[in-house]
Amino acid sequence: MPSVVLYNEERPEIKISVTMRIRTDGSLEVSGLDLGSLVLELQGKSDYEYFLLVHAEHKQSLISKLQNEYPEIKTDADLLEWFSRHYNGNNAFSAICALMKRMDVVHDVSFW
């Protein structure tokens, strides 16, 4: 399963990791995990997980819409590379969620 790390940060009070991958069924998944004492202070538990999923049948819609501005995106590897260049900061997850809404791409988001 191809994947890229979009963001990774480690400090004594928090560890943040956001990754994107193509699942074996062809879906696009973004997953994040925040761990540490700061998360406990803010969320009441020491870990916070979040996920975005674009099912395989909707991923091509995303690629087609992105190709209007970025014609170099042709494959799953291109898609992962593009996201790793454009969405690689602490706000990667929320920015990708906003992109999906703005582009009207069917997706699921969950937090726990």
C-alpha positions as CSV (number, residue, x, y, z in Angstrom):
1,M,0.0,0.0,0.0
2,P,1.6,3.2,-1.1
3,S,1.7,5.9,1.6
4,V,3.3,9.3,2.5
5,V,3.8,11.1,5.7
6,L,2.2,14.5,5.4
7,Y,3.2,15.8,8.8
8,N,5.1,14.6,11.8
9,E,6.0,16.5,15.0
10,E,7.4,15.3,18.3
11,R,7.7,17.4,21.4
12,P,7.8,16.3,25.0
13,E,4.1,17.2,25.4
14,I,2.7,16.0,22.1
15,K,3.4,13.7,19.1
16,I,1.4,14.4,15.9
17,S,1.4,12.2,12.8
18,V,-0.7,12.6,9.7
19,T,-0.3,10.1,6.8
20,M,-2.0,9.4,3.5
21,R,-2.2,6.1,1.8
22,I,-3.9,4.2,-1.0
23,R,-5.7,1.2,0.6
24,T,-5.8,-2.2,-1.1
25,D,-9.3,-1.5,-2.2
26,G,-8.1,1.6,-4.1
27,S,-9.6,4.1,-1.5
28,L,-7.7,7.2,-0.4
29,E,-7.2,7.4,3.4
30,V,-5.8,10.2,5.5
31,S,-5.2,9.3,9.1
32,G,-3.9,11.3,12.0
33,L,-2.9,10.6,15.5
34,D,-2.1,13.1,18.3
35,L,-0.6,11.7,21.5
36,G,0.6,13.1,24.8
37,S,0.0,15.2,27.8
38,L,-1.2,18.2,25.8
39,V,-3.9,16.0,24.1
40,L,-4.9,14.8,27.6
41,E,-5.2,18.4,28.8
42,L,-7.3,19.5,25.8
43,Q,-9.3,16.3,25.0
44,G,-9.5,14.5,28.3
45,K,-7.7,11.5,26.9
46,S,-4.1,10.9,25.9
47,D,-4.8,10.1,22.2
48,Y,-6.9,11.6,19.5
49,E,-7.4,9.9,16.2
50,Y,-9.0,11.3,13.0
51,F,-9.6,9.8,9.5
52,L,-10.8,10.9,6.1
53,L,-11.7,8.3,3.5
54,V,-12.4,8.8,-0.2
55,H,-13.8,5.5,-1.5
56,A,-12.3,4.1,-4.6
57,E,-15.4,4.9,-6.7
58,H,-15.0,8.6,-5.8
59,K,-11.2,8.9,-5.9
60,Q,-11.2,9.2,-9.7
61,S,-13.5,12.2,-9.3
62,L,-11.0,13.8,-7.1
63,I,-8.1,13.1,-9.5
64,S,-10.2,14.5,-12.5
65,K,-11.0,17.7,-10.6
66,L,-7.3,18.2,-9.6
67,Q,-6.2,17.5,-13.1
68,N,-8.0,20.7,-14.3
69,E,-5.2,22.6,-12.5
70,Y,-2.5,20.0,-12.1
71,P,-2.5,17.8,-15.3
72,E,0.6,15.9,-14.0
73,I,-1.6,13.9,-11.6
74,K,-2.2,10.7,-13.5
75,T,-1.6,7.9,-11.0
76,D,-2.1,7.1,-7.4
77,A,1.6,7.7,-6.9
78,D,1.2,11.2,-8.5
79,L,-1.7,11.9,-6.2
80,L,0.2,11.0,-3.1
81,E,3.2,13.1,-4.3
82,W,1.0,16.1,-5.0
83,F,-0.6,16.0,-1.5
84,S,2.8,15.6,0.1
85,R,4.0,18.8,-1.6
86,H,0.9,20.9,-1.0
87,Y,-0.5,19.6,2.3
88,N,2.4,19.0,4.6
89,G,1.9,21.2,7.6
90,N,0.3,20.9,11.0
91,N,-3.1,21.8,9.4
92,A,-2.8,19.1,6.7
93,F,-5.8,17.1,7.8
94,S,-8.2,20.1,8.2
95,A,-6.9,21.6,4.9
96,I,-7.6,18.3,3.1
97,C,-11.1,18.1,4.6
98,A,-11.7,21.7,3.3
99,L,-10.4,20.8,-0.1
100,M,-12.7,17.8,-0.4
101,K,-15.7,20.0,0.6
102,R,-14.7,22.8,-1.8
103,M,-14.2,20.3,-4.7
104,D,-17.5,18.5,-3.8
105,V,-15.7,15.1,-3.5
106,V,-17.7,12.5,-1.6
107,H,-15.8,11.5,1.5
108,D,-16.2,10.3,5.1
109,V,-14.6,11.9,8.1
110,S,-14.4,10.4,11.6
111,F,-12.8,11.4,14.9
112,W,-12.2,9.6,18.2
